[in-house]
């Protein structure tokens, strides 16, 4: 049974309104841009970034947990964490470099948000290559190792007396600006057809009660009819 066939069966157990949302929103998701959060310790900030990522259509969030456990506040996420994929790095000797290496293998340019950048801003960064935007702790920002490992450093222009934006504000500014530019560009930012159906299937599994048991029954029935591929 293909993922498409399984989704057709499983989606029959969710509401028409939700299926319409899946059909409308899944093609708007992207993996061309992703988010990296390093050692965020305030749940409201972590949650706000998840919510922003969902709203601008970013599917993947990579969470580095060297010292601080990553926690979400349901009053802030408002259910958005259900619709994004959160990848956690917490079992390695160096979780930061494990994340960086994993993203590099997937072709991402590692972008550190830092005042270190003199020229690159959300309005000017090159969008052709997949981008992983990294945001650091509330007090000290990104770790020296991630700053050194980054392929690019991005600065958010500031015109006031304080020296930095709150992390949730920084993420919102960067991600919204970049995604608006990306959608208006000729860059192929959308996920492919197979990934699209995989995403909708993953969403359906989260909506259907006892989805694993139901899926097993669907596959067993299909096998009984001789239609399993």
C-alpha positions in Angstrom: 0.0 0.0 0.0 1.4 3.4 -1.0 1.5 6.4 1.3 -1.1 8.0 -1.0 -3.5 5.1 -0.7 -3.0 4.9 3.0 -3.7 8.6 3.3 -6.9 8.3 1.3 -8.1 5.6 3.7 -6.9 7.3 6.9 -8.2 10.8 6.0 -11.7 9.4 5.8 -11.6 9.4 9.6 -10.9 13.1 9.9 -13.3 16.0 9.3 -13.8 17.5 5.8 -12.7 20.9 7.2 -9.4 19.4 8.4 -8.8 17.6 5.1 -9.3 20.9 3.3 -6.8 22.6 5.6 -4.3 19.8 4.9 -4.8 20.2 1.1 -4.4 24.0 1.3 -1.5 24.3 3.8 0.7 21.3 3.0 1.8 22.8 -0.4 2.8 26.0 1.4 5.2 24.3 3.8 8.9 24.4 3.2 12.1 22.7 4.2 14.3 25.1 2.2 14.4 27.1 5.4 14.8 25.6 8.8 15.3 26.8 12.4 17.9 25.9 15.0 17.4 26.7 18.6 20.4 26.3 20.9 19.9 25.9 24.7 16.7 27.9 24.9 15.6 27.8 28.6 12.5 29.9 28.7 9.5 27.9 27.5 7.6 31.0 26.4 10.4 31.9 24.0 10.8 28.3 22.7 7.0 28.2 22.2 6.8 31.5 20.4 9.4 30.4 17.9 7.5 27.2 17.2 4.3 29.1 16.7 6.0 31.6 14.3 7.6 28.7 12.3 4.2 27.1 11.9 2.6 30.4 10.8 5.2 31.2 8.2 5.2 27.6 6.8 8.5 26.3 8.1 8.2 22.6 8.8 11.3 21.6 10.7 12.8 22.9 13.9 16.1 21.6 15.3 16.6 21.9 19.0 20.0 21.6 20.7 20.0 20.7 24.3 23.5 21.0 25.8 22.6 22.5 29.2 18.9 23.4 29.1 16.0 21.0 28.4 13.6 22.3 25.7 10.1 22.8 27.0 7.0 24.2 25.4 4.2 26.2 26.9 0.8 25.1 25.4 -0.7 28.5 26.2 1.8 30.0 23.8 2.0 27.3 21.1 -1.8 27.1 20.8 -1.3 23.6 19.2 1.2 24.7 16.6 3.8 22.1 17.8 1.5 19.4 16.5 2.0 20.6 12.9 5.8 21.1 12.8 8.6 18.5 13.1 10.9 19.0 16.1 14.3 17.3 15.9 16.1 17.2 19.2 19.9 16.8 19.8 20.6 15.8 23.4 22.4 12.5 23.4 25.7 13.4 21.8 29.0 14.5 23.4 28.6 17.7 21.4 25.0 18.3 20.5 25.7 21.5 18.7 28.2 20.0 16.3 25.9 16.9 15.8 23.2 19.3 14.7 25.5 21.3 12.4 26.9 18.2 10.8 23.4 16.7 10.3 22.2 19.9 8.6 25.3 20.2 6.4 24.7 16.7 5.1 21.3 17.8 4.0 22.8 20.7 2.1 22.0 23.6 4.5 24.0 26.7 4.9 24.4 27.4 8.7 23.4 30.9 9.4 24.2 32.4 12.9 22.1 35.3 14.0 24.7 37.6 15.5 25.8 41.2 15.7 29.1 39.9 14.2 27.7 40.3 10.7 28.5 43.5 9.0 26.6 43.1 5.7 24.2 40.2 5.7 20.6 41.0 6.9 17.3 39.2 6.4 16.6 41.5 3.5 19.9 40.7 1.7 20.8 37.1 2.5 21.1 34.8 -0.6 18.1 32.5 -0.8 19.4 30.0 -3.4 20.8 27.5 -1.0 18.8 25.9 1.8 19.2 28.0 5.0 19.3 26.9 8.7 18.8 30.0 10.9 20.3 29.6 14.4 19.1 31.4 17.5 20.8 31.2 20.9 20.1 31.5 24.5 18.3 34.5 26.0 21.3 35.9 27.8 24.4 35.0 25.8 23.2 34.2 22.3 24.8 31.4 20.3 27.7 29.4 21.7 31.2 30.2 20.4 31.4 26.8 18.7 28.2 27.4 16.7 29.4 31.0 15.8 32.7 29.6 14.6 31.0 26.7 12.7 28.5 28.9 10.9 28.8 29.5 7.2 27.3 32.9 7.4 26.5 35.5 10.1 23.3 37.5 9.9 22.5 40.7 11.6 19.1 42.3 12.3 19.4 46.0 11.8 18.8 48.0 15.0 18.4 51.7 15.5 17.9 52.0 19.3 19.9 52.0 22.5 19.5 48.4 23.4 21.9 45.9 21.7 19.6 43.0 20.8 16.1 41.8 20.2 14.4 39.2 22.4 14.9 35.7 20.8 11.3 35.3 19.9 11.2 38.8 18.2 14.5 38.0 16.4 13.1 34.7 15.1 9.8 36.4 14.0 11.6 39.2 12.1 14.1 36.9 10.4 11.7 34.1 9.5 8.9 36.3 8.3 11.2 38.5 6.2 13.0 35.6 4.6 9.8 33.6 3.9 8.2 36.6 2.3 11.2 37.1 0.0 11.4 33.3 -0.7 7.7 33.1 -1.8 8.2 36.0 -4.1 11.3 34.5 -5.6 12.0 31.9 -8.4 13.7 29.6 -5.9 12.1 26.1 -5.7 11.2 26.2 -2.0 8.3 23.8 -1.9 8.5 20.2 -0.8 8.1 17.5 -3.5 5.0 15.5 -4.2 6.2 12.4 -2.2 7.2 14.5 0.8 3.8 16.3 0.5 1.8 13.1 0.9 4.1 12.0 3.7 3.5 15.2 5.5 -0.3 15.0 5.1 -0.2 11.4 6.3 1.8 12.4 9.4 -0.7 15.1 10.2 -3.6 12.6 9.7 -2.0 10.2 12.1 -1.9 12.9 14.7 -5.7 13.6 14.3 -7.1 10.1 14.2 -7.7 8.3 17.5 -5.7 5.0 17.7 -4.2 5.8 14.3 -1.6 3.0 14.6 -4.2 0.3 15.2 -6.5 1.7 12.5 -3.6 1.8 10.0 -2.7 -1.8 10.8 -6.3 -2.8 10.1 -6.3 -0.9 6.8 -3.1 -2.6 5.7 -4.4 -6.0 6.8 -7.7 -5.5 4.9 -5.7 -4.4 1.8 -3.5 -7.4 2.1 -6.5 -9.6 2.3 -7.8 -8.1 -1.0 -4.3 -8.6 -2.5 -3.8 -4.8 -3.1 -0.7 -4.3 -0.9 2.3 -3.1 -2.9 
